[in-house]
């Protein structure tokens, strides 16, 4: 049984992630889950009347997500989190680092491929009803390639999120080592 006692110093900066990192983590988590769900739904109703509003909302919140990911990366580069407790096994530390690195990569590539795909599409990039200036001449085939990549990244991101959540729950419910509380 683990003897790590996070409650001894629950507010110590070295123990928990800073408030901006925690806020960005949970905002991004919520937004990513909603955007993936809306993205899959809108693809099912793509040709139905009224589906355009889902595409507009997906694009708009995708741009918000891109801005939040940029903020998260800027924060992360300047504020390195504390190391995991010493009782976390080396393979778990390596897997955590790899998973987090892949999550960040997907969080960058996901909005990037969506933005470029939308910019190449006939409708263009829209932000809450406002059509943004075109960067590219519409190219349906190239847009579809970006959207295909966007879809693949969505599945990779879902798999990484499941792994991340399972690991977090393991630390909370099985290991009880305070790792989960660092982001709480």
N, C-alpha and C positions, 0 to 999 in steps of 0.2 A: 504494500500500500504506500502510496506517495505521501511524503510528509511536507511537501511544499505548502507554505501558508501565505497565500496572496493577501489575506485579510490583514496581515500585520502592517502593510504599507499600501493600502488600496489607492491612494492618490499620489504616490511617489511618481514623478515624471519618468524615471527610468523603468518603472514597472508597466505602466499602461501607455497605450498610444495617446498622443496629445488630442485634445478635443477637436481640432480641425480635421485630423486624420480620421477620427471616429465618425464625425459627422459626414465627411465625404464618403467613407466606406459604406455607411448605411444608406445614404442618398443614392449612391451608385448601385448598390445591391438592389434596392427597390426599383430604380429606373431600368436597370438591365432586365430584370425579371418581367416587368411590365412591357418593355419594348419587344422582348422576344415573344411574349404571348400575343401582343397586338400584331407583330410581324407575321407570325404563323397564321393568325386569324385572317388578316387582310389578304394573305395569299389564297386562302380558301374562297374568299368572296370578291376576288380581284375584278371580275367582270360584272358584278352585281350593281344595280343602281344604288347610289349612296356610299359606295366603297371609297370614293375619293377622300372623304373626310378622315378615314383611317390612315390612308397614305400620307395625308397632310400632317396629321398628328404624329405619326411615326417619324416622319422626316424632321418635324419641328423638335420633338423631344430627343431625337437622335443628335441634333445640333446642340441641345442643352447638355446631353450626355458627353459629347465631345469636349465641351468647355469644362465640364466637371472633371473629366479624365485629365485634361491638361492641368487643371488646378491640383488634382491629386498627385500627378507626377512632379509638378513643381514643389509641392509640399514634401513629397517623399525624398526628392534629391537633397533637400536642405535639412531634413529631419529624419535621421536614421532611427528605426525603432530599437528598443533594447533586445538583446539576444534572448532566445528561448531559455527557460530554466535548464539547469545542468542535468536534470534527470530525464530530459527528452532525449531519446536515443539518437545517435548520429544519422541513422538512415531516415528517421523522421525529420530531422533538421534539413537534410539534403532534399527530401521529397517536398517539404514545405517551401524551401527556396525555389525549387523547380516549378512547383505549382503556382506560386505567387508570380514568378517571372512570366510564365505562360498566361496567367490571368491578365497581367499588365499588357502583354503583347496583344492578346485578343481584345482588350479594352481600347487599344489604339487602332488596331486593324479593323475592328467591327464598324465603328463610325466612319473611318476613313474610306472603306470600300463602299459603304452606303452613300456617303456624300459624293464620291466620285461617280458612282453609278447613277445617282439622281441627277447630278450635273450633266451627265451624258444623255439622260433620258429626254423624251419629247416634252414632258411636263416641266422638267427642270427642278431646281431645288427650291423648296417652299418653307418659310418660317412663319407659322401661325397665320397662313393666308397671304402672306407677302411673298411674291415671287422674287427670289434673289437674282442678282445679275448673273448672266451666263459666263462660265469660264471656258466652256468647250462648245464646239458645234455638236448638236445632237448626233449620236451614233448608237442606234439601237443594239447592234450586235456587241459592241464594246461595253455598253451599259449592262447588257445581260451577263457578260463575263464577270463584271464587278459584282452584280447581284448574286451570281452563282457563288462567288467567293464569299460574299456576305453571308449567304445561307450556310456554307460549310463552316465558317467561323462561328456561326450561331450554335451549331451542334457541338463544336469543340468547346465553346464557352459553357454550354450547358453541362457537358461532362466534367469540366474543371470546377464548375460551381457545385455540382453534386459531391465531388471529391472534397472540396473545401468545407462544405457543410457537414459531411460525414466526419471529417477530421475534427472540426470544431465541436461537434456533439460528443465525439469520443473523449476529447479533452475535458469537456464539461461533465459528462455523465459517468465515464469509466475511469479516466486518469485522475480527475478532480485536482488538476495541477495548476489552475489559475490561468492557463493559456487562453481559454475562451474569454475570461473576464478582461483581458488586456484590451479588447475591442468593444466591450460592453459599456 
